[in-house]
Amino acid sequence: LPAINHGRRRIGPDSTERIMALKVELKPAERILIGESVITNGDQRTRFLVAGSAPILREKDIMTAERADTPAKRIYLAVQLMYIGRYPAKQHDVYFALMQYIVQAAPSAWRYIADINNQILTGDLYKALKSARQLIDYEQELLTHAKRGESLRNGGAADRKSA
């Protein structure tokens, strides 16, 4: 896995707030979003530290509107827009509509949605993104099981017709 250490604000023993630096290592030609800037690495592996606070996303973690082709991916996109945007609340209506849709379609997804909601409410949008990634994985499991069941049903029907 690429090295990325999301520094978080910590309260030190002397009760003063300090910000930890973020260590980032990029592969050749890899891109990363830092704040509103896209940085493209050159032809060699690069390591650097980012001090301060800004949304950071690796290229592989960025969801585009074109790739958001399932309900869970659209939720990830909405959370991503909250995370990188200056005004996260602008995405809340879209997010909550998507959330209601997915919970109605797959009530078992509620545990993932509840986790995303809690992260959004506490303002930890990076963790909300990680939870949304878990929702995408769960959605894929559901789709795989549904396709297997459909295949078994169709195969069983075909077997009965030929008998």
C-alpha positions as CSV (number, residue, x, y, z in Angstrom):
1,L,0.0,0.0,0.0
2,P,1.2,3.5,-0.7
3,A,2.5,5.3,2.4
4,I,0.1,8.0,3.6
5,N,-0.1,8.9,7.2
6,H,-3.0,11.3,7.8
7,G,-1.8,13.5,10.6
8,R,-4.6,14.6,12.9
9,R,-4.9,17.3,15.5
10,R,-3.9,15.9,18.9
11,I,-4.1,17.4,22.4
12,G,-0.7,17.1,24.0
13,P,0.1,16.5,27.6
14,D,0.5,20.2,28.2
15,S,-3.1,20.7,26.8
16,T,-1.8,22.7,23.8
17,E,-3.0,21.7,20.4
18,R,-0.4,20.6,17.9
19,I,-0.7,19.4,14.3
20,M,1.3,16.3,13.2
21,A,2.9,16.4,9.7
22,L,1.5,14.1,7.1
23,K,4.0,11.8,5.4
24,V,3.3,11.1,1.7
25,E,5.1,8.9,-0.7
26,L,4.2,9.0,-4.4
27,K,5.0,6.6,-7.1
28,P,6.3,7.9,-10.4
29,A,3.6,9.9,-12.3
30,E,1.1,9.4,-9.3
31,R,-1.2,12.3,-8.6
32,I,-2.5,13.6,-5.3
33,L,-5.0,16.2,-4.4
34,I,-3.9,18.6,-1.6
35,G,-6.6,21.2,-0.9
36,E,-7.7,22.5,-4.2
37,S,-4.4,21.7,-6.0
38,V,-3.5,18.6,-8.0
39,I,0.1,17.6,-7.7
40,T,1.6,15.2,-10.3
41,N,4.8,13.4,-9.3
42,G,7.7,13.2,-11.8
43,D,9.4,10.1,-13.0
44,Q,10.9,9.0,-9.6
45,R,9.4,7.9,-6.3
46,T,9.0,11.0,-4.0
47,R,8.5,11.4,-0.3
48,F,7.5,14.6,1.4
49,L,5.8,15.9,4.6
50,V,2.8,18.1,4.6
51,A,2.4,20.4,7.6
52,G,-1.0,22.1,8.2
53,S,-4.4,20.9,7.4
54,A,-6.0,20.5,4.0
55,P,-8.0,17.7,2.4
56,I,-5.7,15.2,0.8
57,L,-6.7,12.4,-1.6
58,R,-4.6,10.1,-3.7
59,E,-5.6,9.6,-7.3
60,K,-6.8,6.0,-6.6
61,D,-9.1,7.3,-3.9
62,I,-10.7,10.0,-6.0
63,M,-14.2,9.1,-7.2
64,T,-15.4,10.8,-10.4
65,A,-19.0,11.3,-11.5
66,E,-18.4,8.9,-14.3
67,R,-17.2,6.1,-12.0
68,A,-20.0,6.7,-9.5
69,D,-22.2,4.1,-11.1
70,T,-23.8,2.5,-8.0
71,P,-25.6,3.9,-5.0
72,A,-22.7,3.3,-2.7
73,K,-20.2,5.0,-5.1
74,R,-22.5,8.0,-5.3
75,I,-22.5,8.2,-1.5
76,Y,-18.7,8.0,-1.6
77,L,-18.7,10.9,-4.1
78,A,-21.0,13.0,-2.0
79,V,-18.8,12.5,1.1
80,Q,-15.7,13.2,-1.0
81,L,-17.2,16.5,-2.2
82,M,-17.9,17.3,1.5
83,Y,-14.3,16.4,2.4
84,I,-12.6,18.5,-0.4
85,G,-15.1,21.3,-0.6
86,R,-15.1,24.6,1.3
87,Y,-18.7,24.2,2.2
88,P,-19.4,20.6,3.1
89,A,-23.1,21.3,4.1
90,K,-23.9,21.9,0.4
91,Q,-23.7,18.2,-0.2
92,H,-25.8,17.2,2.8
93,D,-29.2,17.1,0.9
94,V,-27.7,14.9,-1.9
95,Y,-26.0,12.6,0.7
96,F,-29.1,12.2,2.8
97,A,-31.3,11.4,-0.2
98,L,-28.8,8.8,-1.4
99,M,-28.5,7.4,2.2
100,Q,-32.3,6.9,2.4
101,Y,-32.4,5.2,-1.0
102,I,-29.6,2.7,-0.2
103,V,-31.1,1.9,3.2
104,Q,-34.5,1.2,1.6
105,A,-33.0,-0.9,-1.1
106,A,-30.6,-2.8,1.3
107,P,-31.5,-2.4,5.0
108,S,-28.5,-4.5,6.0
109,A,-26.3,-1.6,4.8
110,W,-27.5,0.5,7.7
111,R,-24.5,-0.3,9.9
112,Y,-22.2,1.2,7.3
113,I,-24.5,4.3,6.8
114,A,-24.7,4.8,10.5
115,D,-20.9,4.8,10.7
116,I,-20.6,7.3,7.8
117,N,-23.3,9.5,9.5
118,N,-21.4,9.5,12.8
119,Q,-18.2,10.5,11.1
120,I,-19.9,13.3,9.2
121,L,-21.6,14.6,12.4
122,T,-18.3,14.6,14.3
123,G,-16.6,16.4,11.4
124,D,-14.1,13.7,10.5
125,L,-14.8,13.6,6.8
126,Y,-11.7,11.6,6.0
127,K,-12.9,8.8,8.2
128,A,-16.4,9.1,6.6
129,L,-14.7,8.5,3.3
130,K,-13.0,5.4,4.7
131,S,-16.4,4.2,5.9
132,A,-17.9,4.9,2.5
133,R,-15.2,2.7,1.0
134,Q,-16.4,-0.1,3.3
135,L,-20.0,0.5,2.1
136,I,-18.8,0.1,-1.5
137,D,-17.1,-3.2,-0.6
138,Y,-20.3,-4.4,1.1
139,E,-22.5,-3.3,-1.9
140,Q,-20.2,-5.3,-4.1
141,E,-20.6,-8.4,-1.9
142,L,-24.4,-8.0,-2.1
143,L,-24.3,-7.7,-5.9
144,T,-22.0,-10.7,-6.2
145,H,-24.4,-12.8,-4.0
146,A,-27.4,-11.6,-6.0
147,K,-25.7,-12.5,-9.3
148,R,-24.8,-16.0,-7.9
149,G,-28.4,-16.5,-6.8
150,E,-29.8,-15.4,-10.2
151,S,-27.3,-17.6,-12.0
152,L,-28.4,-20.6,-9.8
153,R,-32.1,-19.8,-10.4
154,N,-31.6,-19.5,-14.2
155,G,-29.4,-22.6,-14.3
156,G,-31.9,-24.5,-12.3
157,A,-34.7,-23.4,-14.6
158,A,-32.7,-24.4,-17.7
159,D,-32.0,-27.8,-16.2
160,R,-35.7,-28.4,-15.6
161,K,-36.6,-27.5,-19.1
162,S,-34.1,-29.8,-20.7
163,A,-35.1,-32.8,-18.5
